[in-house]
Amino acid sequence: MNLSEEFWDSRYINKDTGWDLGEISPPLKSYFDQLTNRNLKILIPGGGNSYEAEYLNQQGFQHVYVVDLSKTALNNIKRRVPSFPSSNLLHQNFFDLEMNFDLIIEQTFFCALDPKLRPSYTEKAAELLYKRGKIVGLLFNVPLNTDKPPFGGNKKEYLDHFEPHFEILSMEPAYNSHSKRLGRELFIIAKKKN
């Protein structure tokens, strides 16, 4: 599989983005709505068109960063949300990031990666998080594809990847998924182990 910058950029250019809901994911909106600290430093890896970043920006969160291999996806955000700081749209590989965050939002990125990279993802995510930092978001709870993204999985498999680096606070079926994903998502809250 060649999940390169060119691969992802062509998906956005050709609007071959079946995973894109076209709006913020309801479980993440509910989570964001209960956050009170607007100074949290938040990363959305593989954020794509990132309606989550748009929503957070509208709610007054000023330290939201989106990292993506696709320049087209990042430009889509900038066009749609002119107030979003350009310096917070990072055109690079998640695995090359050298910053720290309070919160990493998981929204289709983990399941877009080549499954062989899943152990590297959880290790890198823990490295990027401050002490007591968290990963919060959604993971597909269905098998899905084996030869192209999105790649699915199940709770047992995900626990194997996350537990070496994270304390799992919650990993349960999402009760308020978008209708397109109803019964197919796990909502995860995982805190970095110290």
Contacts in CASP RR format, 6 or more apart in sequence:
PFRMAT RR
TARGET T0000
AUTHOR 0000-0000-0000
METHOD contacts of the structure
MODEL  1
MNLSEEFWDSRYINKDTGWDLGEISPPLKSYFDQLTNRNLKILIPGGGNS
YEAEYLNQQGFQHVYVVDLSKTALNNIKRRVPSFPSSNLLHQNFFDLEMN
FDLIIEQTFFCALDPKLRPSYTEKAAELLYKRGKIVGLLFNVPLNTDKPP
FGGNKKEYLDHFEPHFEILSMEPAYNSHSKRLGRELFIIAKKKN
1 114 0 8 1.000
1 147 0 8 1.000
1 148 0 8 1.000
3 112 0 8 1.000
3 113 0 8 1.000
3 114 0 8 1.000
3 149 0 8 1.000
4 69 0 8 1.000
5 69 0 8 1.000
5 70 0 8 1.000
5 71 0 8 1.000
8 68 0 8 1.000
8 69 0 8 1.000
8 70 0 8 1.000
8 73 0 8 1.000
9 69 0 8 1.000
9 70 0 8 1.000
9 71 0 8 1.000
9 72 0 8 1.000
9 73 0 8 1.000
10 16 0 8 1.000
11 17 0 8 1.000
11 70 0 8 1.000
12 48 0 8 1.000
12 49 0 8 1.000
12 70 0 8 1.000
12 72 0 8 1.000
12 73 0 8 1.000
12 76 0 8 1.000
13 72 0 8 1.000
17 49 0 8 1.000
19 108 0 8 1.000
19 112 0 8 1.000
19 149 0 8 1.000
19 150 0 8 1.000
20 48 0 8 1.000
20 49 0 8 1.000
21 51 0 8 1.000
21 178 0 8 1.000
21 180 0 8 1.000
21 181 0 8 1.000
22 49 0 8 1.000
22 51 0 8 1.000
23 51 0 8 1.000
23 178 0 8 1.000
24 51 0 8 1.000
24 52 0 8 1.000
24 54 0 8 1.000
24 55 0 8 1.000
25 51 0 8 1.000
25 52 0 8 1.000
25 107 0 8 1.000
25 138 0 8 1.000
25 177 0 8 1.000
25 178 0 8 1.000
25 181 0 8 1.000
26 176 0 8 1.000
26 177 0 8 1.000
26 178 0 8 1.000
27 137 0 8 1.000
27 138 0 8 1.000
27 174 0 8 1.000
27 176 0 8 1.000
27 177 0 8 1.000
27 185 0 8 1.000
27 187 0 8 1.000
28 52 0 8 1.000
28 105 0 8 1.000
28 107 0 8 1.000
28 136 0 8 1.000
28 137 0 8 1.000
28 138 0 8 1.000
29 55 0 8 1.000
30 176 0 8 1.000
31 136 0 8 1.000
31 137 0 8 1.000
32 52 0 8 1.000
32 55 0 8 1.000
32 56 0 8 1.000
32 59 0 8 1.000
35 61 0 8 1.000
38 59 0 8 1.000
38 60 0 8 1.000
38 61 0 8 1.000
38 62 0 8 1.000
39 62 0 8 1.000
39 63 0 8 1.000
40 61 0 8 1.000
40 63 0 8 1.000
40 102 0 8 1.000
40 103 0 8 1.000
41 63 0 8 1.000
41 65 0 8 1.000
41 100 0 8 1.000
41 101 0 8 1.000
41 102 0 8 1.000
41 103 0 8 1.000
41 130 0 8 1.000
42 56 0 8 1.000
42 61 0 8 1.000
42 63 0 8 1.000
42 64 0 8 1.000
42 65 0 8 1.000
42 101 0 8 1.000
42 102 0 8 1.000
42 103 0 8 1.000
42 104 0 8 1.000
42 105 0 8 1.000
43 65 0 8 1.000
43 66 0 8 1.000
43 67 0 8 1.000
43 97 0 8 1.000
43 99 0 8 1.000
43 101 0 8 1.000
43 103 0 8 1.000
43 104 0 8 1.000
43 105 0 8 1.000
43 128 0 8 1.000
44 50 0 8 1.000
44 52 0 8 1.000
44 53 0 8 1.000
44 64 0 8 1.000
44 65 0 8 1.000
44 66 0 8 1.000
44 67 0 8 1.000
44 104 0 8 1.000
44 105 0 8 1.000
44 107 0 8 1.000
44 109 0 8 1.000
45 67 0 8 1.000
45 68 0 8 1.000
45 94 0 8 1.000
45 104 0 8 1.000
45 105 0 8 1.000
45 106 0 8 1.000
45 109 0 8 1.000
45 125 0 8 1.000
46 66 0 8 1.000
46 67 0 8 1.000
46 68 0 8 1.000
46 69 0 8 1.000
46 73 0 8 1.000
46 94 0 8 1.000
46 108 0 8 1.000
46 109 0 8 1.000
46 112 0 8 1.000
47 53 0 8 1.000
47 66 0 8 1.000
47 67 0 8 1.000
47 68 0 8 1.000
47 73 0 8 1.000
47 107 0 8 1.000
47 108 0 8 1.000
47 109 0 8 1.000
48 66 0 8 1.000
48 68 0 8 1.000
48 70 0 8 1.000
48 73 0 8 1.000
48 74 0 8 1.000
48 76 0 8 1.000
48 77 0 8 1.000
49 73 0 8 1.000
49 76 0 8 1.000
49 77 0 8 1.000
49 80 0 8 1.000
50 66 0 8 1.000
50 73 0 8 1.000
50 77 0 8 1.000
50 107 0 8 1.000
52 105 0 8 1.000
52 107 0 8 1.000
53 64 0 8 1.000
53 66 0 8 1.000
53 77 0 8 1.000
53 81 0 8 1.000
53 84 0 8 1.000
54 77 0 8 1.000
54 80 0 8 1.000
54 81 0 8 1.000
54 84 0 8 1.000
56 64 0 8 1.000
57 64 0 8 1.000
57 81 0 8 1.000
57 83 0 8 1.000
57 84 0 8 1.000
62 85 0 8 1.000
63 88 0 8 1.000
64 84 0 8 1.000
64 88 0 8 1.000
65 88 0 8 1.000
65 89 0 8 1.000
65 90 0 8 1.000
65 99 0 8 1.000
65 101 0 8 1.000
66 74 0 8 1.000
66 77 0 8 1.000
66 88 0 8 1.000
66 89 0 8 1.000
66 90 0 8 1.000
67 90 0 8 1.000
67 92 0 8 1.000
67 93 0 8 1.000
67 94 0 8 1.000
67 97 0 8 1.000
68 74 0 8 1.000
68 89 0 8 1.000
68 90 0 8 1.000
68 91 0 8 1.000
69 91 0 8 1.000
69 92 0 8 1.000
69 93 0 8 1.000
71 91 0 8 1.000
74 89 0 8 1.000
74 90 0 8 1.000
74 91 0 8 1.000
77 84 0 8 1.000
77 89 0 8 1.000
78 84 0 8 1.000
78 86 0 8 1.000
78 89 0 8 1.000
90 97 0 8 1.000
94 109 0 8 1.000
94 121 0 8 1.000
94 124 0 8 1.000
95 117 0 8 1.000
95 120 0 8 1.000
95 124 0 8 1.000
97 124 0 8 1.000
97 128 0 8 1.000
99 128 0 8 1.000
100 128 0 8 1.000
100 129 0 8 1.000
100 130 0 8 1.000
101 128 0 8 1.000
101 129 0 8 1.000
101 130 0 8 1.000
101 133 0 8 1.000
102 129 0 8 1.000
102 130 0 8 1.000
102 133 0 8 1.000
102 134 0 8 1.000
103 129 0 8 1.000
103 133 0 8 1.000
103 134 0 8 1.000
103 135 0 8 1.000
103 136 0 8 1.000
104 125 0 8 1.000
104 128 0 8 1.000
104 129 0 8 1.000
104 134 0 8 1.000
104 135 0 8 1.000
104 136 0 8 1.000
105 135 0 8 1.000
105 136 0 8 1.000
105 137 0 8 1.000
106 135 0 8 1.000
106 136 0 8 1.000
106 137 0 8 1.000
106 138 0 8 1.000
106 139 0 8 1.000
106 188 0 8 1.000
107 137 0 8 1.000
107 138 0 8 1.000
108 138 0 8 1.000
108 140 0 8 1.000
108 150 0 8 1.000
110 118 0 8 1.000
110 121 0 8 1.000
110 139 0 8 1.000
111 139 0 8 1.000
111 140 0 8 1.000
111 144 0 8 1.000
111 149 0 8 1.000
111 150 0 8 1.000
111 151 0 8 1.000
111 152 0 8 1.000
111 153 0 8 1.000
112 149 0 8 1.000
112 150 0 8 1.000
112 151 0 8 1.000
113 121 0 8 1.000
113 149 0 8 1.000
113 151 0 8 1.000
114 151 0 8 1.000
115 151 0 8 1.000
118 161 0 8 1.000
119 161 0 8 1.000
121 161 0 8 1.000
122 161 0 8 1.000
122 162 0 8 1.000
122 164 0 8 1.000
122 165 0 8 1.000
122 166 0 8 1.000
123 164 0 8 1.000
123 165 0 8 1.000
125 135 0 8 1.000
125 165 0 8 1.000
126 165 0 8 1.000
126 166 0 8 1.000
126 192 0 8 1.000
126 193 0 8 1.000
129 135 0 8 1.000
129 192 0 8 1.000
130 192 0 8 1.000
131 192 0 8 1.000
131 194 0 8 1.000
132 191 0 8 1.000
132 192 0 8 1.000
132 194 0 8 1.000
133 191 0 8 1.000
133 192 0 8 1.000
134 169 0 8 1.000
134 189 0 8 1.000
134 190 0 8 1.000
134 191 0 8 1.000
134 192 0 8 1.000
135 162 0 8 1.000
135 166 0 8 1.000
135 188 0 8 1.000
135 189 0 8 1.000
135 190 0 8 1.000
136 188 0 8 1.000
136 189 0 8 1.000
136 190 0 8 1.000
137 187 0 8 1.000
137 188 0 8 1.000
137 189 0 8 1.000
138 174 0 8 1.000
138 177 0 8 1.000
138 181 0 8 1.000
138 185 0 8 1.000
138 186 0 8 1.000
138 187 0 8 1.000
138 188 0 8 1.000
139 152 0 8 1.000
139 153 0 8 1.000
139 158 0 8 1.000
139 171 0 8 1.000
139 185 0 8 1.000
139 186 0 8 1.000
139 188 0 8 1.000
140 150 0 8 1.000
140 151 0 8 1.000
140 152 0 8 1.000
140 153 0 8 1.000
140 181 0 8 1.000
140 184 0 8 1.000
140 185 0 8 1.000
140 186 0 8 1.000
141 152 0 8 1.000
141 153 0 8 1.000
141 154 0 8 1.000
141 155 0 8 1.000
141 173 0 8 1.000
141 183 0 8 1.000
141 184 0 8 1.000
141 185 0 8 1.000
141 186 0 8 1.000
142 152 0 8 1.000
142 153 0 8 1.000
142 184 0 8 1.000
143 152 0 8 1.000
143 153 0 8 1.000
143 154 0 8 1.000
144 150 0 8 1.000
144 151 0 8 1.000
144 152 0 8 1.000
144 153 0 8 1.000
145 151 0 8 1.000
145 152 0 8 1.000
155 171 0 8 1.000
155 186 0 8 1.000
158 171 0 8 1.000
158 186 0 8 1.000
158 188 0 8 1.000
159 168 0 8 1.000
159 171 0 8 1.000
162 168 0 8 1.000
162 171 0 8 1.000
162 188 0 8 1.000
162 190 0 8 1.000
165 192 0 8 1.000
165 193 0 8 1.000
166 190 0 8 1.000
166 191 0 8 1.000
166 192 0 8 1.000
166 193 0 8 1.000
167 190 0 8 1.000
167 191 0 8 1.000
167 192 0 8 1.000
167 193 0 8 1.000
168 188 0 8 1.000
168 189 0 8 1.000
168 190 0 8 1.000
169 189 0 8 1.000
169 190 0 8 1.000
169 191 0 8 1.000
170 187 0 8 1.000
170 188 0 8 1.000
170 189 0 8 1.000
171 186 0 8 1.000
171 187 0 8 1.000
171 188 0 8 1.000
171 189 0 8 1.000
171 190 0 8 1.000
172 186 0 8 1.000
172 187 0 8 1.000
173 183 0 8 1.000
173 185 0 8 1.000
173 186 0 8 1.000
173 187 0 8 1.000
174 181 0 8 1.000
174 183 0 8 1.000
174 185 0 8 1.000
174 186 0 8 1.000
174 187 0 8 1.000
177 183 0 8 1.000
177 184 0 8 1.000
177 185 0 8 1.000
END
